[in-house]
């Protein structure tokens, strides 16, 4: 009798287990069906054993931000390509707290170096089916930068608006502290507000900043009032008067608002950000002549956002310690013009066989047009006499010292103008 009862209990337990397994499989199938991505949905591919399914990201987000989903996420943590994510549900049952520590984000518009932050934390609360809001904190402790965010979800995308509250610029720099050795001695004044609009999954980011009172001291750039940094170029660098036209041509080519800005140009920075977002790579720069001088004198030329932040510190300080005239003088003495040539005088003698002070407006405009990519442009010129006439026209049009009467015949000559026959690349002309 006892054995019979045991068998019955075992059969009942087995039946219950089979029922539970069946219910679990059925529930999983229903969930997968409910989460299955439509043809126009934002989707992610998930592998379940040998089967791959395209699941709707918006459906998964709605499930995760449901009170039951929050309960399931509470205390969970996992490693992602951004860093380790951890989740905690608040006692109200409707708010999630998330943290990424450390956190890295790859923004193609900034280049190959990812943005690395020590800590990013946020809260998330859902309003209805498709709207979310919360707070965000970058960094930690008393130097944390705080803000708020809102998001709106559709079947195809998530649109996010982030507003970081006004904070000292020094706090923004502190987020990148280990990569910026200048923070050990720089005194940074001023405050900034940052607003960001992002759209996922395409990754487009619109960035706007409001900066007030940005000043820098302590980097020692006042030494450049009387000293000129060493050049890395291989050709001799004779001193010389740049003349009336080359400084104007360089400003027209590289930094048209040179005399108006304070070391950085927000208009150009915004335009470069839009272009680089569109191209998915840092194809357009926004460096002023002051920032380019900072690169030549202090930071080097590695292509990273950290180097640009360092460069900005030096540029802001140099505007105060050196002034526009000295900044332009130093830039013209150090700028690389290709083929191992640096400085305006060396470039004029090497490429045109004359001192810089004797350059005509078109010759000055041509030399200035080389600064974006000197070696590549010189190679094309030497091979086929190729000249970037569109750049020449833009530069001539922007040279402020030219009168209308002087500018008109220059533009008429552009279609057929050529520099004097080039010197052989190994033998400087006129030197």
Wavefront OBJ file of the C-alpha trace (Angstrom):
o trace
v 0.000 0.000 0.000
v 2.785 2.351 0.910
v 4.574 1.690 -2.386
v 1.355 2.373 -4.305
v 0.889 5.701 -2.547
v 4.489 6.623 -3.246
v 4.040 5.897 -6.943
v 0.883 7.998 -6.990
v 2.668 10.925 -5.351
v 5.565 10.615 -7.748
v 3.169 10.583 -10.681
v 1.388 13.648 -9.332
v 4.682 15.485 -8.780
v 5.832 14.516 -12.270
v 2.572 15.727 -13.746
v 2.873 18.999 -11.854
v 6.439 19.472 -13.063
v 5.430 18.727 -16.638
v 2.574 21.184 -16.289
v 4.937 23.847 -14.942
v 7.393 23.218 -17.752
v 4.581 23.388 -20.275
v 3.255 26.602 -18.774
v 6.755 28.074 -18.729
v 7.333 27.167 -22.360
v 3.920 28.522 -23.306
v 4.548 31.746 -21.373
v 7.967 32.127 -22.991
v 6.428 31.559 -26.409
v 3.745 34.160 -25.690
v 6.360 36.645 -24.480
v 8.558 36.059 -27.518
v 5.545 36.558 -29.729
v 4.594 39.741 -27.872
v 8.171 41.019 -28.070
v 8.739 40.009 -31.691
v 9.931 42.931 -33.774
v 7.784 44.270 -36.566
v 9.240 45.170 -39.979
v 9.850 48.827 -39.009
v 10.701 48.315 -35.328
v 13.956 49.063 -33.568
v 15.135 45.487 -33.100
v 17.839 43.471 -31.412
v 18.738 39.893 -32.319
v 18.672 37.434 -29.406
v 19.951 33.862 -29.568
v 17.973 31.262 -27.602
v 19.865 28.002 -28.005
v 19.942 27.224 -31.714
v 17.209 29.769 -32.488
v 17.697 33.468 -33.244
v 14.842 35.932 -32.804
v 14.590 39.622 -33.676
v 12.959 41.218 -30.642
v 11.473 44.698 -30.390
v 13.630 46.950 -28.217
v 10.666 49.241 -27.343
v 8.674 46.195 -26.192
v 11.597 45.050 -24.029
v 11.960 48.553 -22.553
v 8.257 48.674 -21.680
v 8.511 45.247 -20.046
v 11.618 46.204 -18.058
v 10.008 49.429 -16.785
v 6.767 47.741 -15.733
v 6.597 47.277 -11.924
v 7.089 43.519 -12.392
v 10.069 44.142 -14.670
v 11.574 46.522 -12.115
v 11.128 43.872 -9.433
v 12.997 41.374 -11.621
v 15.799 43.874 -12.327
v 16.273 44.823 -8.671
v 19.792 43.906 -7.557
v 20.864 42.679 -10.983
v 24.184 43.621 -12.552
v 25.941 42.621 -15.726
v 28.866 43.590 -17.892
v 28.205 45.418 -21.148
v 30.306 47.152 -23.790
v 29.692 50.403 -21.879
v 30.846 49.052 -18.521
v 29.259 47.228 -15.593
v 25.569 48.124 -15.219
v 23.739 47.647 -11.925
v 20.063 48.205 -11.099
v 18.107 48.900 -7.947
v 14.353 49.362 -7.514
v 13.224 52.165 -5.220
v 10.732 51.415 -2.455
v 7.908 53.121 -4.364
v 8.029 50.261 -6.882
v 7.887 52.632 -9.856
v 11.430 54.063 -9.998
v 14.638 52.367 -11.096
v 18.122 53.491 -10.118
v 20.887 52.549 -12.559
v 24.642 52.924 -12.435
v 27.464 52.391 -14.936
v 30.870 52.332 -13.246
v 33.282 52.859 -14.939
v 31.519 53.829 -18.125
v 32.767 54.243 -21.695
v 30.892 55.573 -24.691
v 32.070 55.544 -28.287
v 30.991 58.612 -30.257
v 32.227 58.322 -33.867
v 32.061 62.110 -34.284
v 34.865 62.389 -31.700
v 37.115 59.768 -33.291
v 38.273 56.315 -32.247
v 39.045 57.118 -28.611
v 35.994 56.373 -26.427
v 34.748 58.847 -23.845
v 35.609 57.343 -20.448
v 33.790 58.455 -17.298
v 34.432 57.235 -13.777
v 30.743 56.909 -12.981
v 27.339 57.623 -14.539
v 24.187 57.201 -12.444
v 20.544 57.826 -13.268
v 16.982 57.297 -12.131
v 14.169 56.196 -14.426
v 10.425 56.493 -14.037
v 7.813 55.721 -16.680
v 4.841 57.921 -17.544
v 2.200 55.936 -19.400
v 3.457 53.583 -22.083
v 6.052 55.607 -23.932
v 7.348 58.485 -21.835
v 10.121 58.416 -19.269
v 11.916 60.887 -17.052
v 14.531 60.933 -14.340
v 17.733 62.417 -12.993
v 21.350 61.877 -13.995
v 24.707 62.342 -12.269
v 28.170 62.356 -13.863
v 31.129 61.678 -11.594
v 30.699 61.275 -7.879
v 31.006 63.044 -4.558
v 30.883 66.812 -4.255
v 32.168 67.209 -7.844
v 29.241 65.355 -9.399
v 27.476 67.164 -12.245
v 23.732 66.712 -11.913
v 20.940 67.006 -14.418
v 17.556 65.795 -15.566
v 16.415 63.849 -18.596
v 13.255 62.998 -20.486
v 12.663 60.317 -23.097
v 9.943 59.421 -25.566
v 9.694 55.949 -27.060
v 8.232 54.934 -30.401
v 8.351 51.602 -32.202
v 11.358 52.806 -34.198
v 13.417 54.922 -31.797
v 14.015 56.474 -28.392
v 14.427 60.263 -28.300
v 16.201 61.594 -25.201
v 16.677 65.151 -23.931
v 19.341 65.726 -21.272
v 19.838 68.971 -19.356
v 22.921 69.278 -17.146
v 22.574 71.994 -14.543
v 24.961 74.936 -14.468
v 28.257 73.839 -12.946
v 31.847 75.110 -12.772
v 33.810 74.371 -15.936
v 36.480 72.892 -13.656
v 33.975 70.181 -12.663
v 33.362 69.276 -16.294
v 37.120 68.972 -16.800
v 37.414 66.845 -13.661
v 35.276 64.177 -15.367
v 38.269 63.496 -17.634
v 40.892 64.133 -14.956
v 43.365 61.244 -15.429
v 43.934 62.142 -19.087
v 44.516 65.867 -18.499
v 47.732 66.407 -16.506
v 47.284 70.202 -16.759
v 44.507 69.985 -14.154
v 47.205 69.582 -11.502
v 48.257 73.209 -11.968
v 45.556 74.994 -13.984
v 43.131 77.410 -12.334
v 39.901 77.253 -14.302
v 37.159 79.831 -13.810
v 33.719 80.027 -15.378
v 30.508 78.035 -15.477
v 28.731 76.022 -18.154
v 25.325 74.555 -18.947
v 25.137 71.577 -21.309
v 22.063 70.353 -23.152
v 21.945 67.258 -25.289
v 19.414 65.654 -27.590
v 20.052 62.070 -28.661
v 18.210 59.551 -30.767
v 18.650 55.799 -30.597
v 19.403 53.492 -32.315
v 21.000 55.737 -34.968
v 23.149 57.452 -32.321
v 22.707 61.042 -33.514
v 23.546 63.571 -30.809
v 22.830 67.302 -30.838
v 24.918 69.188 -28.311
v 24.582 72.774 -27.139
v 26.530 74.595 -24.441
v 26.277 77.912 -22.668
v 29.606 79.119 -21.273
v 30.105 82.114 -19.015
v 33.342 83.608 -17.667
v 35.746 80.948 -18.988
v 39.289 81.899 -17.910
v 42.427 79.830 -17.337
v 45.637 80.587 -15.435
v 48.626 78.649 -14.133
v 49.820 76.918 -17.324
v 52.814 79.210 -17.878
v 52.002 80.337 -21.421
v 53.256 83.841 -20.618
v 56.741 82.422 -21.343
v 55.851 82.620 -25.042
v 55.835 86.409 -24.915
v 59.583 86.307 -25.510
v 60.340 82.672 -26.378
v 59.467 80.640 -29.479
v 58.911 76.877 -29.055
v 61.219 74.522 -30.892
v 60.005 73.206 -34.243
v 60.021 69.565 -35.315
v 60.551 70.436 -38.988
v 63.722 69.418 -40.792
v 64.303 72.505 -42.956
v 65.878 75.729 -41.656
v 63.438 78.333 -40.353
v 64.690 81.789 -41.308
v 63.116 84.725 -39.524
v 61.334 87.253 -41.654
v 58.533 89.744 -41.979
v 55.371 87.884 -43.133
v 54.294 90.939 -45.095
v 50.790 92.355 -45.440
v 49.018 89.552 -47.300
v 49.989 86.207 -45.761
v 48.634 86.904 -42.240
v 45.318 87.999 -43.754
v 45.203 84.941 -46.019
v 45.913 82.569 -43.115
v 43.135 84.129 -41.033
v 40.730 83.868 -43.992
v 41.695 80.221 -44.537
v 41.867 78.948 -40.978
v 40.007 81.221 -38.555
v 37.790 83.943 -39.978
v 36.624 85.080 -36.523
v 40.170 85.193 -35.122
v 39.868 88.811 -33.984
v 36.456 88.256 -32.355
v 36.707 85.004 -30.358
v 38.459 84.292 -27.048
v 40.506 81.313 -28.160
v 37.687 79.044 -29.281
v 34.858 79.526 -31.774
v 31.464 78.142 -30.649
v 29.980 78.706 -34.120
v 32.641 76.565 -35.797
v 32.472 73.966 -33.039
v 28.716 73.538 -33.562
v 29.137 73.305 -37.342
v 31.932 70.740 -36.987
v 29.854 68.651 -34.581
v 26.941 68.554 -37.061
v 29.222 67.596 -39.943
v 31.037 64.920 -37.958
v 27.737 63.473 -36.742
v 26.576 63.218 -40.331
v 29.826 61.623 -41.509
v 30.237 59.325 -38.508
v 33.864 60.437 -38.136
v 35.820 63.595 -37.212
v 36.096 64.848 -40.803
v 35.843 68.551 -39.958
v 37.843 70.403 -37.346
v 36.946 73.577 -35.492
v 40.321 74.631 -34.128
v 41.076 78.331 -34.040
v 44.570 79.616 -34.768
v 45.041 79.884 -31.004
v 44.119 76.229 -30.529
v 46.411 75.237 -33.387
v 49.240 77.127 -31.708
v 48.478 75.252 -28.479
v 48.775 71.983 -30.398
v 52.087 73.011 -31.965
v 53.577 74.339 -28.730
v 52.159 72.051 -26.035
v 49.769 69.176 -26.684
v 50.934 67.387 -29.833
v 48.597 66.178 -32.527
v 47.005 62.898 -31.413
v 43.366 62.794 -32.567
v 41.375 62.476 -29.355
v 38.796 64.485 -27.452
v 41.116 64.610 -24.428
v 43.808 66.342 -26.481
v 41.203 68.857 -27.684
v 40.206 69.578 -24.085
v 43.855 70.146 -23.140
v 44.329 72.344 -26.196
v 41.343 74.453 -25.175
v 42.868 75.207 -21.762
v 46.078 76.513 -23.328
v 44.177 78.497 -25.961
v 42.014 80.310 -23.414
v 45.050 81.177 -21.302
v 47.118 82.340 -24.310
v 44.398 84.763 -25.370
v 44.948 86.509 -22.027
v 48.715 86.169 -21.668
v 49.835 86.763 -25.269
v 47.172 88.675 -27.168
v 46.163 88.311 -30.807
v 49.252 89.845 -32.425
v 51.715 87.550 -30.634
v 49.519 84.482 -31.178
v 49.436 85.147 -34.922
v 53.188 85.834 -35.002
v 53.949 82.540 -33.247
v 51.563 80.554 -35.418
v 53.136 81.930 -38.596
v 56.591 80.997 -37.316
v 55.632 77.391 -36.424
v 52.876 76.270 -38.821
v 53.789 73.179 -40.886
v 53.667 73.834 -44.647
v 54.682 70.375 -45.838
v 57.881 68.733 -47.099
v 59.581 69.321 -43.753
v 58.999 73.067 -43.918
v 57.640 75.070 -40.991
v 56.973 78.764 -40.737
v 55.779 81.362 -43.223
v 59.212 82.617 -44.276
v 60.584 79.125 -44.902
v 57.457 78.157 -46.857
v 57.552 81.260 -49.052
v 61.224 80.752 -49.880
v 60.957 76.982 -50.374
v 57.800 76.956 -52.492
v 57.842 80.316 -54.263
v 61.473 81.379 -54.121
v 60.876 84.737 -52.437
v 60.569 86.246 -48.936
v 57.102 86.227 -47.409
v 56.924 90.028 -47.430
v 57.094 89.986 -51.254
v 54.149 87.627 -51.774
v 51.281 88.795 -53.934
v 47.724 88.359 -52.595
v 47.179 85.260 -54.776
v 50.486 83.713 -53.722
v 49.615 84.345 -50.070
v 46.167 82.817 -50.590
v 47.711 79.747 -52.208
v 50.167 79.217 -49.344
v 47.319 79.588 -46.845
v 45.225 77.050 -48.769
v 47.920 74.413 -48.173
v 47.623 74.477 -44.379
v 44.742 71.963 -44.127
v 46.740 69.096 -45.681
v 50.063 70.462 -46.917
v 51.890 67.294 -47.956
v 48.933 65.869 -49.890
v 48.259 69.146 -51.691
v 51.916 69.704 -52.521
v 52.144 66.188 -53.955
v 49.234 66.940 -56.305
v 50.722 70.308 -57.233
v 54.147 68.899 -58.010
v 52.689 65.998 -59.999
v 50.139 67.876 -62.096
v 50.168 71.545 -61.156
v 46.839 71.019 -59.390
v 45.586 73.996 -57.355
v 42.473 74.059 -55.149
v 40.756 76.973 -56.870
v 37.622 76.762 -54.730
v 39.755 77.261 -51.620
v 41.627 80.112 -53.299
v 38.360 81.863 -54.153
v 37.102 81.462 -50.592
v 40.335 82.808 -49.105
v 40.570 85.776 -51.470
v 36.944 86.573 -50.659
v 37.745 86.547 -46.939
v 40.956 88.636 -46.940
v 39.856 91.778 -45.120
v 42.724 93.965 -46.292
v 41.660 93.770 -49.923
v 39.431 96.499 -51.297
v 36.648 95.673 -53.734
v 38.721 97.199 -56.515
v 41.655 94.897 -55.633
v 39.522 91.793 -55.095
v 37.641 91.884 -58.414
v 40.622 91.377 -60.781
v 42.050 88.695 -58.469
v 38.847 86.669 -58.744
v 38.927 87.089 -62.525
v 42.452 85.616 -62.613
v 41.657 82.591 -60.435
v 40.451 80.350 -63.259
v 43.905 80.250 -64.882
v 46.325 81.362 -62.154
v 49.223 79.074 -61.247
v 52.039 79.534 -58.721
v 55.507 79.988 -60.138
v 57.182 76.764 -61.258
v 57.805 74.688 -58.108
v 61.247 74.148 -56.725
v 62.352 70.516 -56.549
v 61.114 69.109 -53.256
v 64.615 68.321 -52.097
v 66.118 71.747 -52.858
v 64.627 74.857 -51.255
v 64.200 77.690 -53.726
v 65.753 80.981 -52.827
v 67.609 79.655 -49.795
l 1 2 3 4 5 6 7 8 9 10 11 12 13 14 15 16 17 18 19 20 21 22 23 24 25 26 27 28 29 30 31 32 33 34 35 36 37 38 39 40 41 42 43 44 45 46 47 48 49 50 51 52 53 54 55 56 57 58 59 60 61 62 63 64 65 66 67 68 69 70 71 72 73 74 75 76 77 78 79 80 81 82 83 84 85 86 87 88 89 90 91 92 93 94 95 96 97 98 99 100 101 102 103 104 105 106 107 108 109 110 111 112 113 114 115 116 117 118 119 120 121 122 123 124 125 126 127 128 129 130 131 132 133 134 135 136 137 138 139 140 141 142 143 144 145 146 147 148 149 150 151 152 153 154 155 156 157 158 159 160 161 162 163 164 165 166 167 168 169 170 171 172 173 174 175 176 177 178 179 180 181 182 183 184 185 186 187 188 189 190 191 192 193 194 195 196 197 198 199 200 201 202 203 204 205 206 207 208 209 210 211 212 213 214 215 216 217 218 219 220 221 222 223 224 225 226 227 228 229 230 231 232 233 234 235 236 237 238 239 240 241 242 243 244 245 246 247 248 249 250 251 252 253 254 255 256 257 258 259 260 261 262 263 264 265 266 267 268 269 270 271 272 273 274 275 276 277 278 279 280 281 282 283 284 285 286 287 288 289 290 291 292 293 294 295 296 297 298 299 300 301 302 303 304 305 306 307 308 309 310 311 312 313 314 315 316 317 318 319 320 321 322 323 324 325 326 327 328 329 330 331 332 333 334 335 336 337 338 339 340 341 342 343 344 345 346 347 348 349 350 351 352 353 354 355 356 357 358 359 360 361 362 363 364 365 366 367 368 369 370 371 372 373 374 375 376 377 378 379 380 381 382 383 384 385 386 387 388 389 390 391 392 393 394 395 396 397 398 399 400 401 402 403 404 405 406 407 408 409 410 411 412 413 414 415 416 417 418 419 420 421 422 423 424 425 426 427 428 429 430 431
